[in-house]
């Protein structure tokens, strides 16, 4: 993982998200490596969403990206991840 990831997504946010979705028992521990990997995964997911949304808008012959373009690619994006 490169340093640019921390620019876009703070590790504190990822830790809060992981704590929210992990079971509340004490068996689930957050290591720094786990936080780094999830941060990278989220960044890749966001980059893919942006790229696919822009491609969808371009394929429709427009340079303006709307929420409808994101909605059109969202199902396939969720299936790919």
Secondary structure, DSSP 8 states (H G I E B T S, - for coil): --THHHHHS-HHHHHHHHHHHS-SSTT----HHHHHHHHHHHHHHHHHHHHHHHHHHHHTT-S---HHHHHHHHHHHHHH-
